[in-house]
């Protein structure tokens, strides 16, 4: 059972920055497709960003493009999400998700491992 543990959430003012981290228990982390999702109160969980194995190609949701950066450190088994120019609409619980191997999927059902989530709150 792969474990994912997020950290780095918190309260920040609009325009501020946060960096989320997600540590993976799998030693084969480098072979995982990893993603960040978020879920705001009363809304469905939505994709924020994906980073794929080997070449590390990335995909971003339109509303975070140019503000958020997903990255990974395979030697530290860690996934990151750098979030800049945060806005109140970014307030949500942020989840780390993973799937072994290359995956082109962008839905929650495409990922088999999930973290417990970390709260990000942006005040106006």
Secondary structure, 3 states (H helix, E strand, C coil): CCCEEEECCEEEECCCCEEEEEEECCCCHHHEEEEEEEECCCCCCEEEEEECCCCCCEEECCCCCCCEEEEEEHHHCEEEEEECCCCHHHCEEEEEEEEEECCCCCCHHHCCEECCCEEEEEEC
